[in-house]
């Protein structure tokens, strides 16, 4: 066990409690290790701990927590007047790319998709990782078996066009979590910035925050990040991780992810006044229950879990690997870390850990 503490938040939230919490995260079935970082927004408290086969300084794939970084860059470009959220894809992509991308009930809606639709997962575009290999197995399932393949943009577009969209862009009450949306947002960022998305992240996020252990994964021979797990099987998919930069390809530590999370909510990358605009929620039931806004997630906390004192907003992002980055405004508490387990049990363990700390504060 490794930990460090800075001044107590309250007597009930102390190093002993947090050490117990992170150890419990790693005691869940198939969860072999966990890292947890907890901080107060005012800087009065900071604690990081590791359990099992994870230490506090371990680098790990943050997977879809990366989408929070992509959201930050889109909102930064908006603040600089370089794009509008209602800009349509036709402003950024050629007819060749757009033709047939979203063909629904005999009508091509590809040119009607906006930046907001992509951020909010309300475009209706299918997830390219649902693409069936040999007609029967989705690529996301192959990942859990350690079967690795690269996903360049051309292949993403080809797979997306072969799949049927789920609904008309912006259809009321409809939402579909789709990595395709964030791959396209990454391309939009590249076109405006005039550089690759990994270079954009490096210049405008990593360097600005002086992060030294955070990078966009690109070298398939780099085996320094902690391996991801599906149940008890370590999953190594370097070709995939090197190709999904905008939607899930960042490597970081809990402490450095914390710096980005706090920057996101404190106006580091875009005006903090934008945050309320992101809270237009749609409920996603499967595979995990949460609300999705405009480039932001909100955890679903049933009233039964805290009947006396309701837990309100817990905002941020999950990663499929069990990585997480969330903020509870009521208690001014920030949480980052990972359980490195993609079968859902890890997410449950992290969720329970955050709830326990919030309720104890």
C-alpha positions as CSV (number, residue, x, y, z in Angstrom):
1,X,0.0,0.0,0.0
2,X,1.3,3.4,-0.9
3,X,-0.3,6.7,0.1
4,X,0.4,10.3,1.0
5,X,-1.9,12.8,2.6
6,X,-2.1,16.6,3.0
7,X,-4.2,18.0,5.9
8,X,-7.4,16.3,6.9
9,X,-10.7,17.2,5.2
10,X,-12.7,16.3,8.2
11,X,-12.1,13.8,11.0
12,X,-14.3,11.2,9.2
13,X,-12.4,11.5,5.9
14,X,-8.8,10.6,6.7
15,X,-5.9,8.5,5.5
16,X,-7.2,5.4,7.4
17,X,-10.6,5.6,5.7
18,X,-9.2,6.2,2.3
19,X,-6.6,3.4,2.6
20,X,-9.5,1.1,3.5
21,X,-11.5,2.3,0.5
22,X,-8.8,1.7,-2.0
23,X,-8.0,-1.7,-0.5
24,X,-11.7,-2.6,-0.8
25,X,-11.7,-1.6,-4.5
26,X,-9.0,-4.2,-5.1
27,X,-10.8,-6.9,-3.1
28,X,-13.6,-7.1,-5.6
29,X,-13.7,-10.3,-7.7
30,X,-11.3,-10.0,-10.7
31,X,-10.1,-6.6,-9.6
32,X,-6.3,-7.2,-9.2
33,X,-5.3,-3.6,-8.5
34,X,-6.6,-0.1,-8.0
35,X,-5.4,3.5,-7.7
36,X,-7.4,6.3,-6.2
37,X,-6.7,10.0,-6.0
38,X,-9.0,12.3,-3.9
39,X,-8.6,16.1,-3.7
40,X,-10.6,19.1,-2.5
41,X,-11.0,21.8,-5.0
42,X,-9.5,24.4,-2.7
43,X,-6.3,22.4,-2.4
44,X,-6.7,21.8,1.3
45,X,-6.7,18.0,0.9
46,X,-4.9,15.6,-1.4
47,X,-4.5,11.9,-1.1
48,X,-3.3,9.2,-3.5
49,X,-3.2,5.5,-2.8
50,X,-2.7,2.2,-4.5
51,X,-3.6,-1.4,-3.7
52,X,-3.1,-4.9,-5.2
53,X,-0.8,-4.8,-8.2
54,X,-1.1,-1.0,-8.7
55,X,0.9,1.7,-7.1
56,X,0.0,5.4,-6.9
57,X,2.4,6.5,-9.6
58,X,1.6,3.8,-12.1
59,X,0.8,4.9,-15.6
60,X,-2.3,3.4,-17.1
61,X,-4.6,3.8,-20.1
62,X,-7.4,6.2,-19.2
63,X,-9.4,4.9,-22.2
64,X,-12.6,6.9,-22.6
65,X,-11.7,9.4,-19.9
66,X,-9.8,10.8,-22.9
67,X,-13.1,12.0,-24.2
68,X,-13.1,14.7,-21.5
69,X,-9.8,16.0,-23.0
70,X,-11.4,16.0,-26.5
71,X,-14.4,17.9,-25.1
72,X,-12.0,20.4,-23.5
73,X,-10.3,21.0,-26.8
74,X,-13.5,21.5,-28.7
75,X,-14.7,24.0,-26.1
76,X,-11.4,25.8,-26.2
77,X,-11.6,26.2,-30.0
78,X,-15.2,27.5,-29.5
79,X,-13.9,30.1,-26.9
80,X,-11.3,31.2,-29.4
81,X,-13.9,31.7,-32.1
82,X,-12.6,28.9,-34.3
83,X,-15.8,26.8,-34.3
84,X,-19.4,26.9,-33.2
85,X,-21.2,24.0,-31.6
86,X,-23.9,24.2,-34.2
87,X,-21.3,23.9,-37.1
88,X,-22.2,21.0,-39.4
89,X,-19.8,18.3,-40.5
90,X,-20.0,19.6,-44.0
91,X,-17.9,22.5,-42.8
92,X,-15.0,20.2,-42.1
93,X,-15.3,17.1,-44.3
94,X,-15.5,16.5,-48.0
95,X,-18.5,15.0,-49.7
96,X,-16.5,11.8,-50.3
97,X,-16.1,11.3,-46.5
98,X,-19.7,12.2,-45.7
99,X,-21.6,10.4,-48.4
100,X,-23.4,7.5,-46.8
101,X,-22.0,8.1,-43.3
102,X,-25.5,8.5,-41.8
103,X,-28.1,6.9,-44.2
104,X,-31.4,6.3,-42.3
105,X,-34.7,5.2,-43.8
106,X,-33.6,6.2,-47.3
107,X,-32.3,9.6,-46.4
108,X,-28.7,10.7,-46.0
109,X,-28.5,12.9,-42.9
110,X,-24.7,13.0,-42.9
111,X,-24.5,16.8,-43.6
112,X,-27.0,17.6,-40.8
113,X,-24.8,16.3,-38.0
114,X,-23.4,19.1,-35.9
115,X,-20.5,19.3,-33.4
116,X,-23.1,19.2,-30.6
117,X,-24.5,16.0,-31.9
118,X,-21.1,14.4,-31.8
119,X,-20.3,15.7,-28.3
120,X,-23.6,14.6,-26.9
121,X,-23.7,11.2,-28.7
122,X,-27.0,12.2,-30.3
123,X,-25.8,11.9,-33.9
124,X,-27.3,8.5,-34.3
125,X,-24.0,7.3,-35.8
126,X,-23.3,3.7,-34.9
127,X,-20.2,2.8,-32.9
128,X,-17.5,1.5,-35.2
129,X,-16.4,-0.9,-32.5
130,X,-19.8,-2.7,-32.9
131,X,-18.6,-3.7,-36.4
132,X,-19.0,-7.4,-36.8
133,X,-15.9,-9.4,-37.8
134,X,-16.8,-12.3,-40.1
135,X,-20.4,-11.4,-39.5
136,X,-20.6,-12.5,-35.9
137,X,-18.2,-10.9,-33.4
138,X,-18.0,-7.2,-32.5
139,X,-14.5,-5.8,-32.4
140,X,-15.1,-4.6,-28.8
141,X,-15.6,-8.3,-27.9
142,X,-12.3,-9.2,-29.6
143,X,-10.5,-6.6,-27.4
144,X,-11.5,-8.5,-24.4
145,X,-9.9,-11.6,-25.9
146,X,-6.7,-9.7,-26.7
147,X,-7.2,-9.7,-30.4
148,X,-5.5,-6.5,-31.6
149,X,-6.0,-4.4,-34.7
150,X,-5.5,-0.8,-35.7
151,X,-8.3,1.6,-36.5
152,X,-7.2,4.4,-38.8
153,X,-9.8,7.0,-39.8
154,X,-10.4,5.4,-43.2
155,X,-11.3,2.1,-41.6
156,X,-13.5,3.8,-39.0
157,X,-15.5,5.5,-41.8
158,X,-15.8,2.2,-43.8
159,X,-17.1,0.3,-40.8
160,X,-19.5,3.1,-39.8
161,X,-20.9,3.3,-43.3
162,X,-21.5,-0.5,-43.2
163,X,-23.7,-0.2,-40.1
164,X,-27.2,1.2,-39.8
165,X,-27.6,4.4,-37.8
166,X,-29.8,4.2,-34.8
167,X,-31.9,7.4,-35.2
168,X,-32.0,10.8,-36.9
169,X,-29.4,13.3,-35.7
170,X,-30.7,15.2,-32.7
171,X,-33.9,13.1,-32.4
172,X,-35.5,14.0,-29.1
173,X,-34.8,11.7,-26.2
174,X,-32.4,9.5,-28.2
175,X,-28.7,8.9,-27.3
176,X,-26.2,6.2,-28.4
177,X,-22.7,6.0,-26.9
178,X,-20.5,5.8,-30.0
179,X,-16.8,6.1,-30.3
180,X,-17.3,7.2,-33.9
181,X,-18.5,10.6,-32.7
182,X,-15.3,11.3,-30.9
183,X,-13.1,10.0,-33.7
184,X,-14.8,12.6,-35.9
185,X,-14.3,15.3,-33.2
186,X,-10.6,14.5,-33.2
187,X,-10.5,15.0,-36.9
188,X,-12.3,18.4,-36.6
189,X,-9.7,19.5,-34.0
190,X,-6.9,18.4,-36.3
191,X,-8.3,20.3,-39.2
192,X,-8.7,23.5,-37.2
193,X,-5.4,23.3,-35.3
194,X,-3.4,22.1,-38.3
195,X,-1.7,19.3,-36.4
196,X,-2.3,15.8,-35.3
197,X,-4.5,15.2,-32.3
198,X,-1.7,13.8,-30.2
199,X,0.3,17.0,-30.8
200,X,-2.7,19.1,-29.9
201,X,-3.2,17.3,-26.6
202,X,0.6,17.7,-25.9
203,X,0.7,21.4,-26.6
204,X,-2.6,22.7,-25.2
205,X,-3.1,20.3,-22.2
206,X,-0.1,18.3,-21.2
207,X,2.5,21.1,-21.6
208,X,0.3,23.8,-20.2
209,X,-0.2,21.7,-17.0
210,X,3.5,20.6,-16.9
211,X,2.5,16.9,-17.1
212,X,5.4,14.6,-17.4
213,X,3.8,11.1,-17.1
214,X,0.9,11.8,-19.6
215,X,1.0,11.2,-23.3
216,X,-1.0,10.0,-26.3
217,X,0.0,6.4,-26.8
218,X,1.7,5.9,-30.2
219,X,4.6,3.5,-29.9
220,X,3.2,0.0,-30.1
221,X,6.4,-1.3,-28.4
222,X,5.7,0.8,-25.4
223,X,4.8,-1.6,-22.6
224,X,5.2,0.8,-19.7
225,X,1.4,1.4,-19.0
226,X,-0.2,-1.1,-16.6
227,X,-1.9,-3.8,-18.5
228,X,-5.7,-3.7,-18.8
229,X,-7.7,-6.7,-17.6
230,X,-10.8,-8.5,-18.6
231,X,-11.6,-10.8,-15.7
232,X,-8.2,-12.4,-14.9
233,X,-6.8,-12.0,-18.4
234,X,-4.3,-9.2,-19.1
235,X,-5.2,-7.5,-22.4
236,X,-2.5,-6.2,-24.6
237,X,-3.9,-4.3,-27.7
238,X,-1.1,-1.8,-28.6
239,X,-2.1,-1.4,-32.3
240,X,-5.6,-0.5,-31.3
241,X,-4.6,1.9,-28.5
242,X,-2.1,3.7,-30.8
243,X,-4.9,4.4,-33.2
244,X,-7.8,5.6,-31.0
245,X,-6.2,8.8,-29.7
246,X,-9.2,11.1,-29.6
247,X,-11.6,8.6,-28.1
248,X,-9.4,6.6,-25.8
249,X,-5.7,6.6,-26.4
250,X,-4.2,8.7,-23.5
251,X,-1.9,7.2,-20.9
252,X,-1.6,9.0,-17.5
253,X,-1.4,8.7,-13.8
254,X,-4.1,9.3,-11.2
255,X,-2.4,12.5,-10.0
256,X,-1.9,13.9,-13.5
257,X,-5.4,13.0,-14.5
258,X,-6.5,15.0,-11.4
259,X,-4.8,18.1,-12.8
260,X,-6.7,17.9,-16.0
261,X,-10.0,17.1,-14.3
262,X,-9.7,20.2,-12.0
263,X,-8.6,22.3,-15.0
264,X,-11.7,21.2,-16.9
265,X,-14.1,22.4,-14.1
266,X,-12.1,25.5,-13.1
267,X,-11.8,27.3,-16.4
268,X,-8.3,26.2,-17.4
269,X,-9.2,25.3,-21.0
270,X,-12.4,27.3,-21.6
271,X,-14.7,29.7,-19.7
272,X,-16.2,28.0,-16.7
273,X,-19.6,29.5,-17.7
274,X,-19.8,26.9,-20.5
275,X,-20.2,24.1,-18.0
276,X,-24.0,24.7,-17.4
277,X,-24.5,24.4,-21.2
278,X,-23.1,20.8,-21.1
279,X,-25.8,19.6,-18.6
280,X,-28.4,18.5,-21.1
281,X,-28.8,15.0,-20.0
282,X,-29.9,11.8,-21.7
283,X,-30.0,8.5,-19.8
284,X,-27.8,5.6,-21.0
285,X,-28.9,2.3,-19.5
286,X,-26.5,-0.2,-21.1
287,X,-23.9,-1.4,-20.4
288,X,-23.6,1.0,-17.4
289,X,-26.2,3.4,-16.1
290,X,-25.3,7.0,-16.4
291,X,-26.5,10.3,-17.9
292,X,-24.7,11.7,-20.9
293,X,-24.7,15.5,-21.6
294,X,-22.7,17.5,-24.1
295,X,-19.3,16.0,-23.8
296,X,-19.8,15.1,-20.2
297,X,-21.2,12.3,-18.1
298,X,-23.2,12.3,-14.8
299,X,-23.4,9.3,-12.6
300,X,-26.8,7.9,-11.8
301,X,-27.2,7.8,-8.0
302,X,-30.5,6.2,-6.9
303,X,-32.1,8.1,-4.0
304,X,-32.1,4.8,-2.1
305,X,-28.3,4.9,-1.8
306,X,-28.5,8.1,0.2
307,X,-32.1,8.7,1.3
308,X,-31.4,11.3,4.0
309,X,-28.9,13.5,2.2
310,X,-29.3,13.1,-1.6
311,X,-26.1,13.0,-3.5
312,X,-26.5,15.3,-6.4
313,X,-24.1,15.8,-9.3
314,X,-21.1,13.6,-9.8
315,X,-19.7,14.8,-13.1
316,X,-16.9,13.5,-15.3
317,X,-16.1,10.4,-17.4
318,X,-15.8,6.6,-17.2
319,X,-13.2,4.6,-19.1
320,X,-14.0,1.1,-20.4
321,X,-10.9,-0.1,-18.6
322,X,-12.2,0.9,-15.2
323,X,-10.5,4.3,-15.4
324,X,-12.5,7.2,-13.9
325,X,-12.4,11.0,-13.4
326,X,-15.3,12.6,-11.5
327,X,-16.2,15.8,-9.6
328,X,-18.8,16.2,-6.9
329,X,-19.6,20.0,-6.7
330,X,-21.6,19.7,-3.5
331,X,-18.6,18.5,-1.5
332,X,-16.0,20.1,-3.8
333,X,-14.4,16.7,-4.1
334,X,-12.5,15.3,-7.1
335,X,-11.8,11.6,-7.8
336,X,-9.4,10.0,-10.3
337,X,-7.9,6.6,-10.7
338,X,-8.5,3.1,-12.2
339,X,-9.3,-0.4,-11.3
340,X,-7.9,-1.8,-14.6
341,X,-10.9,-4.1,-15.1
342,X,-13.2,-3.9,-18.0
343,X,-15.9,-6.4,-17.1
344,X,-18.0,-4.0,-15.1
345,X,-17.1,-5.2,-11.6
346,X,-14.3,-2.6,-11.4
347,X,-16.6,0.3,-12.3
348,X,-19.0,-0.9,-9.5
349,X,-16.1,-0.9,-7.1
350,X,-15.0,2.6,-8.1
351,X,-18.5,3.9,-7.9
352,X,-19.0,2.5,-4.3
353,X,-15.6,4.1,-3.3
354,X,-16.7,7.5,-4.5
355,X,-20.1,7.3,-2.8
356,X,-18.5,6.2,0.5
357,X,-16.1,9.2,0.5
358,X,-18.8,11.7,-0.5
359,X,-21.1,10.4,2.2
360,X,-18.3,10.5,4.8
361,X,-17.3,14.1,4.0
